[in-house]
Amino acid sequence: MKLTRVTKIGLAALGAGLLLWVVLLLLSGGDTKTGAVVDDQHCPECGRELPRKVSESGGECPFCKAEGKTVNAGKGTRGGNAMLRGPAIPIAIVSACVVLLLVNVVFLVRRRVGVNKDEVLYYVSCRKCGRKLRYRERQAGQFAKCPLCHTVIVFPRLPEAPKPWPRRVLNKLLRL
């Protein structure tokens, strides 16, 4: 499939965005816990079991508070890299790829529909082998090779459209 210029530029931008995202993800480090299961009984930061009052009320972890960290224990939040590690960026990249491919298909279909207008075909016979060759109006007066005998042929110029009858009559009268 031939890609349009818009699709090529878009895919290049998506590739650069994907590369930037991977680099940021790798540079952010793995210092925070990002488990998929959120447990209300344990602190999401340090992993220690929370006292019953703290887990029910959703307050701060007393162990992390003693160490100087502020974590909302009941909500199960992640560290500062939640946006990089979440599904939002991959979903946005895949969605953008799908949109770009749809735009590419629309441009290709529009281009092909525009080309296949009702064209009139003209025919000429090869002077050497007699094969019947067809050509379009835009090819009139151009050189071509016969596919059978490889003789160079010039497609004949198209005859001019007949003039409307008043002009023909007027021209005949002027000639007299």
C-alpha positions in Angstrom: 0.0 0.0 0.0 1.3 3.4 -1.0 1.4 5.8 1.9 0.4 9.4 1.5 2.6 12.3 2.7 0.3 13.0 5.6 0.5 9.4 6.8 4.3 9.4 6.5 4.6 12.5 8.6 2.1 11.3 11.1 3.8 7.9 11.5 7.2 9.6 11.9 5.7 11.9 14.7 4.1 8.8 16.3 7.4 7.0 16.2 9.2 9.9 17.8 6.5 10.1 20.5 6.8 6.4 21.2 10.5 6.6 21.4 10.3 9.6 23.8 7.8 7.7 26.0 10.0 4.6 26.2 13.0 6.7 27.1 11.1 8.6 29.8 9.7 5.4 31.1 13.2 3.9 31.4 14.7 7.0 32.9 11.9 7.3 35.5 13.2 4.3 37.3 11.4 1.6 39.2 11.5 3.1 42.7 7.7 3.1 43.1 5.4 0.1 43.3 3.0 -0.1 40.5 1.0 -3.3 41.2 -2.2 -3.8 39.4 -4.0 -5.0 42.5 -4.8 -2.3 45.1 -4.9 -3.6 48.6 -6.6 -1.5 51.3 -4.8 -3.5 54.1 -1.3 -2.6 53.0 0.5 0.7 52.3 1.0 1.1 48.5 4.4 2.8 49.1 6.1 0.7 51.8 4.0 -2.5 51.6 3.6 -2.8 55.4 0.2 -3.8 56.9 -1.8 -0.8 58.0 -3.6 -0.5 61.4 -7.4 -1.1 61.2 -8.3 2.5 61.9 -6.0 3.9 59.2 -7.2 1.3 56.6 -10.9 2.1 57.3 -10.6 5.8 57.4 -8.2 6.2 54.5 -5.6 8.2 56.4 -1.9 8.3 56.0 0.4 5.3 56.7 2.0 5.8 60.1 5.2 4.1 59.0 5.7 6.3 56.0 4.7 9.3 58.0 7.4 8.5 60.5 9.9 8.3 57.7 8.8 11.7 56.3 6.8 10.4 53.3 3.3 11.5 52.7 1.1 8.8 51.3 -2.7 8.5 51.2 -2.9 4.9 52.3 -6.6 4.2 51.8 -6.6 5.4 48.1 -3.9 3.1 46.8 -2.1 5.8 44.8 1.0 5.2 42.9 4.1 7.3 42.8 4.8 10.3 40.6 5.2 8.2 37.5 1.5 7.1 37.3 1.0 8.9 34.0 4.0 7.3 32.4 3.2 3.8 33.6 -0.6 4.0 33.0 -2.4 2.8 29.9 -3.2 6.3 28.7 -0.1 6.8 26.5 -0.2 3.4 24.8 -3.9 3.8 24.1 -3.3 7.3 22.6 -0.5 6.0 20.4 -2.5 3.0 19.1 -5.6 5.3 18.5 -3.4 7.8 16.6 -2.1 5.0 14.4 -5.6 3.8 13.6 -6.7 7.3 12.8 -3.7 7.8 10.5 -4.3 4.6 8.7 -8.0 5.5 8.2 -6.9 8.9 6.8 -4.5 7.2 4.5 -7.3 4.9 3.2 -9.6 7.9 2.7 -6.9 9.7 0.6 -6.2 6.6 -1.5 -9.8 6.0 -2.2 -10.4 9.7 -3.1 -7.4 9.6 -5.4 -8.6 6.4 -7.2 -12.2 7.6 -7.5 -11.0 10.9 -9.1 -8.8 9.0 -11.7 -11.5 6.6 -12.9 -13.8 9.2 -14.6 -15.6 8.2 -17.7 -12.8 8.3 -20.2 -13.3 7.7 -23.8 -10.9 5.2 -25.3 -9.7 5.4 -28.9 -8.2 2.6 -31.0 -5.5 2.4 -33.6 -3.9 -0.5 -35.4 -0.2 -1.2 -35.4 1.1 -0.7 -38.9 3.5 -3.7 -38.7 1.6 -6.5 -36.9 -2.0 -5.1 -37.1 -2.6 -5.4 -33.4 -5.4 -3.2 -32.1 -4.1 -0.7 -29.5 -6.2 1.5 -27.3 -5.3 4.9 -26.0 -6.9 7.7 -24.0 -7.5 11.3 -25.0 -4.6 12.6 -23.0 -2.2 10.2 -24.9 -3.0 11.5 -28.3 0.1 12.6 -30.2 2.4 10.7 -27.8 4.8 7.9 -28.7 4.3 4.3 -27.6 5.5 0.8 -28.4 3.4 -2.0 -29.7 3.5 -4.7 -27.0 3.6 -7.5 -29.6 6.2 -6.3 -32.2 7.8 -3.4 -30.3 7.2 -1.0 -33.2 7.2 2.7 -32.2 3.8 4.2 -32.8 2.5 7.7 -32.6 -1.1 7.9 -31.4 -3.0 10.0 -33.8 -4.3 13.4 -32.9 -8.0 13.5 -32.2 -10.3 15.0 -34.7 -11.8 18.4 -33.8 -15.3 18.5 -32.7 -17.7 19.6 -35.4 -18.6 23.3 -35.4 -22.2 24.2 -34.7 -24.2 24.5 -37.9 -24.6 28.4 -37.9 -20.8 28.8 -38.1 -20.5 26.2 -40.8 -23.1 28.0 -42.9 -21.5 31.4 -42.2 -18.0 30.0 -43.1 -19.4 28.6 -46.4 -21.0 31.9 -47.2 -17.8 33.8 -46.5 -15.9 31.6 -48.8 -18.2 32.4 -51.7 
